[in-house]
């Protein structure tokens, strides 16, 4: 029985439809449908029930999916072990990240890692959307912010601050000055599409009496919404409003005077950079090696910065 059909079945389950699975795997919908039907014919059971709106696992299909994932993980580990036995890391390392952090940190680290392991093929994809590691066949995703609960494992690599910034032109407009938390709350906000409304954060600052906490409520109607921090940065440069952006992304603009950091005495919740990878019993050596390498790379960069 073909492992490829196992992979297709798992992708259909995880993506929720034949169309989405076909897009994730790079196949046509017809190929996915054919292989799924052949798998059910080979097994002699129905794995999925189909309706006009969705696919749903049968009870047998649910048990088979769990077994299917274990078989695929064991097969991947066996291939990695065989390749490792012939000297150095081999195979393909697939990594996902955002475009902005990828350009600044991930791609340089991957380039150095690839030079160290010439037998390894590197695949990098950048997107503002969180990749499904299993169905899209990524070994590791570099994710920023605050992690939500998931079936993946994660390792914290570094922390960073997020700062509210705006252009001098925006702040020079009548009624746009930002000197207090209330004025910041009433600003024209530029928000990432991943943020949920209402826009609220717990701010903290150090006073003579200790740490003081304040809630910032920016409401639920940002002036502009974008799906990348790079786009938000551009909108802020053009004077469209206030954007909340990573310190590593806005440093040059602040130094050049293109942007101004607002209320610098206040700190927003710190964010993390995480290596996220499937929760498997045997983590492939190439994944472990890259995560360790990237952690060391970031630690070295922090020392230089």
Buried (B, 14 or more C-beta within 10 A) or exposed (E): EEEEBBBBBBBBBBBBBBEBBBBBBEBEBEBBBBBBEBBBEEBEEEBBEEEEEEBEBBEBBEEBBEEBBEBBBEEBBEEBEEBBEEEEBBBEBBBBBBBBBBEBBBBEBBEEBBEEBEEBEBEBBBBBEBBBBBBBBBBBBBBBBEEEEEEBBBBEBBEBEBBBBBBEEBBEEEEBEBEEBEBBBBBBBBBBBEBEEEBBBEBBBEEEEEEEEEEBEBEEEBEBBBEBBBBBBBBBBEBBBBBBBBBBBBEEBBEEEBBBBBBEEBBBEEBBBBBBBBEBEEBBBBBBBBBEBBBEBBEEBEEEE
